[in-house]
Amino acid sequence: MRSVKGQVLISSEVPALRLKFDKAFKYVGGQNFILYEVARAEQHFFVDADKQGRIKRMYWVQFEGYLPSNTETYDYGVNKTVNLAGLDFIADAYARNIKGNSGRPDSDGNRARAFLGSKGYRMASDEVMSQRLVHLIDKEKRNELMIIYIEDLSEMGLTAADVGAGGRAANRWDEISKGLLERTVKGMKVLR
């Protein structure tokens, strides 16, 4: 596993970089596992939570790479990109209700929730919005770095349905997601 010193997550390879998080975020640990029997995943979590463990915002960093036993590649649709410290990241944002849409039981998201729960943490509400930044590390597109920033959407008085297609605040999603990306980038630095 990669190491953490204070507010800095250090990766010596694939890719070699450091991620420095704002002091408001506390490192609560990491884990690694084989995802869907095809990829190795390593997760790290920095949270901004209250004394009861309710997370109002967090960073979830995931290093992932396909195992040598397969020929899979990562394939993302690209609508937006962001350059951080000379690295290009695919950027996408979305809102969802995590209770009503938890995905596959063995997904990386469910493993993240289980890990955080084992440490006494949970999202402050089931209504969240996320900014995902994905950097494809190698030209073969077999390794990736994902930085996922998650916020409690209920603090804005909104639900995922509100900002989704046909929702009462759907026309505000572009503005809301722009602010989300700005906060994502502001709370961390990529150092090389």
C-alpha positions in Angstrom: 0.0 0.0 0.0 1.0 3.6 -0.5 1.9 5.6 2.6 0.4 8.7 4.3 2.3 11.3 6.3 0.1 13.9 7.9 -2.1 15.3 5.1 0.0 13.8 2.3 -0.7 10.5 0.5 2.5 9.3 -1.1 2.6 7.1 -4.2 6.1 6.0 -5.2 4.9 4.5 -8.5 2.0 3.9 -10.8 1.8 6.9 -10.7 4.6 8.6 -8.7 3.0 11.6 -7.0 1.9 13.0 -3.8 -1.6 14.2 -3.0 -1.9 16.8 -0.2 -5.3 17.4 1.4 -6.5 20.4 3.3 -6.2 20.2 7.1 -10.0 20.0 7.4 -9.8 16.4 6.1 -8.7 13.6 8.5 -7.0 10.5 7.1 -9.0 7.5 8.4 -7.2 4.7 6.6 -7.0 2.6 3.5 -7.5 -0.9 2.2 -6.7 -3.0 -0.8 -8.6 -5.8 -2.5 -9.2 -7.6 -5.8 -12.2 -5.9 -7.6 -14.6 -8.1 -9.5 -11.8 -10.7 -9.9 -10.1 -8.6 -12.6 -8.4 -5.6 -11.0 -6.4 -4.7 -8.0 -7.7 -1.7 -6.1 -6.2 0.3 -3.3 -8.4 2.9 -1.5 -7.6 5.8 0.9 -10.0 8.1 2.7 -9.8 11.6 4.0 -13.0 12.8 5.7 -14.5 16.0 7.2 -16.9 14.6 9.8 -18.5 15.6 13.0 -17.9 14.0 16.4 -20.6 11.4 15.7 -18.8 10.3 12.5 -21.2 11.9 10.1 -19.3 12.9 7.0 -20.2 16.1 5.3 -17.5 15.9 2.7 -14.7 13.5 1.9 -12.0 12.4 -0.6 -11.8 8.8 -1.7 -8.6 8.1 -3.6 -8.4 4.8 -5.5 -5.4 3.4 -7.4 -6.6 0.6 -9.7 -5.1 -1.7 -12.3 -6.1 -4.7 -14.2 -4.5 -8.0 -13.3 -2.0 -9.6 -15.7 -4.4 -12.5 -16.2 -6.7 -10.4 -18.5 -6.5 -7.9 -21.4 -9.2 -5.4 -20.1 -8.7 -1.7 -20.5 -10.4 1.4 -19.0 -12.7 3.2 -21.4 -14.4 6.4 -20.3 -16.6 8.8 -22.2 -14.9 12.2 -22.0 -17.0 15.3 -21.7 -14.7 17.4 -19.6 -11.0 17.2 -18.5 -9.0 19.0 -15.9 -5.2 19.3 -15.8 -3.6 19.1 -12.3 0.2 19.4 -12.0 0.6 18.4 -15.6 -1.7 15.3 -15.4 -4.9 15.1 -17.4 -8.0 13.9 -15.5 -11.3 13.0 -16.9 -13.9 15.0 -14.8 -17.5 14.0 -14.3 -20.0 14.9 -11.6 -23.2 13.3 -10.5 -25.7 13.3 -7.7 -27.4 10.2 -6.2 -29.1 8.7 -3.3 -26.7 6.1 -1.9 -29.3 4.2 0.0 -31.6 3.7 -3.0 -28.7 3.1 -5.5 -26.0 1.1 -3.8 -24.8 -0.9 -6.9 -23.3 -4.4 -6.8 -22.6 -5.7 -3.3 -19.0 -6.3 -4.2 -18.5 -2.9 -5.8 -15.7 -0.6 -4.8 -18.3 1.9 -3.5 -19.9 -0.7 -1.2 -16.4 -1.7 0.0 -15.6 1.9 0.7 -18.9 2.4 2.7 -18.2 -0.8 4.6 -14.6 0.3 5.4 -15.8 3.7 6.6 -18.6 2.1 8.6 -16.0 -0.1 10.3 -14.2 3.0 11.4 -17.4 4.6 12.7 -18.1 6.9 9.8 -21.1 7.3 7.5 -22.3 10.1 5.2 -24.4 12.7 7.0 -27.3 11.9 4.6 -28.1 9.5 1.8 -28.3 12.4 -0.7 -24.8 13.1 -2.1 -23.0 14.7 -5.0 -19.7 13.5 -6.2 -16.9 14.8 -8.4 -14.8 12.0 -10.0 -11.4 12.8 -11.4 -9.8 9.9 -13.4 -6.2 9.8 -14.6 -5.3 7.0 -17.0 -1.8 6.3 -16.0 -0.4 4.3 -18.9 -1.0 4.5 -22.7 -2.4 0.9 -22.6 -5.2 2.3 -20.3 -4.8 -0.6 -17.8 -4.1 1.5 -14.7 -5.9 4.5 -13.3 -5.9 6.9 -10.4 -9.4 8.1 -9.3 -9.9 11.0 -6.9 -13.5 11.1 -5.8 -14.8 14.1 -3.8 -18.2 13.6 -2.1 -20.4 16.1 -0.4 -23.6 15.9 1.5 -26.2 17.3 -1.0 -28.9 17.8 1.7 -26.9 20.8 3.1 -28.1 22.6 -0.1 -31.7 21.6 0.7 -31.7 19.4 -2.4 -31.9 15.7 -3.3 -30.4 13.8 -6.2 -33.8 13.7 -7.8 -34.1 17.5 -7.5 -31.0 18.0 -9.7 -31.6 15.0 -12.0 -33.5 15.2 -15.3 -36.9 16.8 -14.7 -36.1 17.6 -11.1 -37.0 21.0 -9.5 -33.4 22.1 -9.6 -32.2 20.4 -12.8 -31.6 23.7 -14.5 -29.1 24.6 -11.7 -27.0 21.4 -12.1 -24.4 23.1 -14.4 -23.8 25.8 -11.8 -23.9 23.3 -8.8 -21.4 20.9 -10.5 -19.1 23.8 -11.5 -18.9 24.8 -7.8 -18.4 21.1 -6.8 -15.3 20.9 -9.1 -13.9 24.1 -7.8 -14.2 22.8 -4.2 -12.7 19.5 -5.2 -9.6 21.1 -6.6 -9.3 23.7 -3.8 -9.2 21.1 -1.1 -6.2 19.2 -2.4 -3.0 19.5 -4.4 -1.3 17.1 -6.8 2.4 17.3 -6.2 5.0 15.6 -8.5 
